[in-house]
């Protein structure tokens, strides 16, 4: 049984930083790709950043140079360091685990960037 629990969301002013965490249970974490998605009101869910099981990383163009994804295999954790936040980063952020035909989602954490 896999469970993903996000934390670290909140409200921040433009230019600020937040660090999101995703705690993964289960035994397939080390073999799975981990991805952060986000969904703003009225918008489709979009990929923010992904880190593969071998460490390969990709970012959405909108967050390149501002966000950093990382994973801690020893503790089954994935992080998203978000810097220089903009109002358009406001969304619910979701953690996703993908392993072959298996795909899991967390419940999401709200990030609000506003002055």
LINURLIN-V497705 format. One record per pair of residues at least 4 apart in sequence whose C-alpha atoms are under 6 Angstrom apart, sorted by the first residue. I is the first residue (numbers start at 0). GAP is how many residues later the second one is. D is the distance in Angstrom with one decimal. If there is no record, write none. Layout:
BEGIN
I_GAP_D / I_GAP_D
END
This chain:
BEGIN
0_25_5.8 / 1_23_5.2 / 1_24_4.8 / 2_21_5.7 / 2_22_5.2 / 3_19_5.6 / 3_20_4.7 / 3_102_4.6 / 4_17_5.4 / 4_18_5.2 / 4_101_5.4 / 5_15_5.5 / 5_16_4.3 / 6_13_5.8 / 6_14_5.2 / 7_11_5.9 / 7_12_4.5 / 8_100_5.3 / 8_101_5.3 / 8_102_5.0 / 9_101_5.1 / 10_101_4.6 / 10_102_5.9 / 11_4_6.0 / 11_101_5.0 / 12_100_5.4 / 12_101_5.0 / 12_102_5.1 / 13_71_5.3 / 13_72_5.1 / 13_99_5.8 / 14_69_4.1 / 14_70_4.9 / 15_68_5.5 / 15_69_5.5 / 16_65_5.4 / 16_66_4.4 / 17_64_5.2 / 18_61_5.6 / 18_62_4.4 / 18_63_5.9 / 19_59_5.5 / 19_60_5.0 / 20_57_5.8 / 20_58_4.6 / 21_55_5.6 / 21_56_5.1 / 22_54_4.8 / 23_52_5.4 / 30_22_5.4 / 31_21_5.3 / 31_66_5.5 / 31_67_4.7 / 32_18_5.8 / 32_19_4.3 / 32_20_5.1 / 32_64_5.9 / 32_65_5.2 / 33_16_5.7 / 33_17_5.4 / 33_62_5.7 / 33_63_4.8 / 34_14_5.7 / 34_15_4.1 / 34_60_5.9 / 34_61_5.1 / 35_12_5.4 / 35_13_5.3 / 35_58_5.6 / 35_59_4.8 / 36_9_5.4 / 36_10_4.4 / 36_11_5.1 / 36_56_5.7 / 36_57_5.1 / 37_7_5.5 / 37_8_5.5 / 37_53_5.8 / 37_54_5.4 / 37_55_4.2 / 37_56_5.8 / 38_5_6.0 / 38_6_4.3 / 38_52_5.2 / 38_53_5.3 / 39_51_4.2 / 47_11_5.8 / 47_12_5.1 / 48_9_5.6 / 48_10_4.4 / 49_7_5.6 / 49_8_5.4 / 50_4_5.6 / 50_5_5.5 / 50_6_4.5 / 51_4_5.0 / 58_5_5.9 / 62_4_5.6 / 65_17_5.1 / 66_14_5.5 / 66_15_4.5 / 66_16_6.0 / 67_12_5.6 / 67_13_5.0 / 68_10_5.6 / 68_11_4.6 / 69_8_5.8 / 69_9_5.2 / 70_6_5.6 / 70_7_4.3 / 71_4_5.9 / 71_5_5.1 / 86_26_4.7 / 86_27_5.7 / 89_21_5.4 / 89_22_4.6 / 89_23_5.4 / 90_20_5.5 / 91_16_5.8 / 91_17_5.4 / 91_18_4.3 / 91_19_6.0 / 92_15_5.2 / 92_16_5.3 / 93_12_5.8 / 93_14_4.4 / 94_10_5.9 / 94_11_5.3 / 95_8_5.6 / 95_9_4.7 / 96_6_5.6 / 96_7_5.1 / 97_4_5.9 / 97_5_4.6
END
